[in-house]
């Protein structure tokens, strides 16, 4: 997805690194990475370490880091172009739930043009770009971490670890707790739903699923507006 | 970070959380929090959890513990990017630090 932009901005000095937040590791990420054939580093994060370190709660999220290693924009929604899924037609044989999900997906605020034009500006002007934020603004915009969210992170990490150990039922207990403590964290929820067995549904196990939860908050709030 | 015992290896602690054990205590960026037992290779998880405001969650069936991130502040306490090291899809380790000197766009995505 980022390869095209890397071809444009790489020669102007931008490095791009993608990180797949996938509990199931390289196996889960490989089909996408092999299809994209990126020339930039494409990493795998089995423990969602970047989520915790940077405060990422939905994907795709981008972070800008300058030449000295300082963060100049904390995590925010990052699309390199309008995603294909927003232009898909509802297939004639689609279930009611699939048709409803497609309708919601079209309402998501992805703001690719705004993001990419800011990125181009930063690549050209560096620290003089109005999009490169001052240190105190970077910290202020990063995600607050109240006690409940810190606990959610610990439960989510335990859940992932137990899942990888083959203790799926114990994992579900911790994922539920993470879900309860930080319901707005989509990376926790979507990852946990994805790890369920073929005969389990997110609604039955966790009391929510993508369509239900998106409708609850409103699709336009799934990605917060970019503060450019 | 996942713990099998309540004794944390300080090298592992730094790699996973960015908190470094120094003679003056546990430090991250400019901030240092005193610990009573200092300069040791192993740190007591309960002490660290209490001093740094980190949750310590236990899973009884497996006997495992998890030390979560420090609560009360923000996800970023310092603008210096954490020294992230992750494998690529072929298992080769990559350090974010190796891109020092360039502008970097780090993008988190997922297959799910």
Interface residues (C-beta under 8 A of the other chain):
Chain A: X1 X2 X13 X14 X15 X16 X17 X18 X19 X20 X21 X22 X26 X28 X29 X30 X31 X32 X33 X34 X41 X42 X43 X44 X45 X49 X50 X51 X52 X53 X54 X55 X56 X59 X60 X61 X62 X63 X64 X65 X66 X67 X68 X69 X70 X71 X72 X74 X75 X78 X119 X122 X123 X126 X135 X138 X139 X140 X142 X143 X144 X145 X146 X147 X149 X150 X151 X153 X154 X155 X157 X158 X161 X162 X165 X167 X170 X174 X187 X190 X191 X193 X194
Chain B: X1 X2 X16 X18 X53 X54 X55 X56 X57 X59 X61 X62 X64 X66 X67 X68 X69 X70 X71 X72 X73 X74 X75 X76 X77 X78 X79 X80 X81 X82 X84 X86 X87 X88 X89 X90 X91 X94 X96 X97 X99 X100 X101 X102 X103 X104 X105 X106 X107 X108 X109 X110 X111 X112
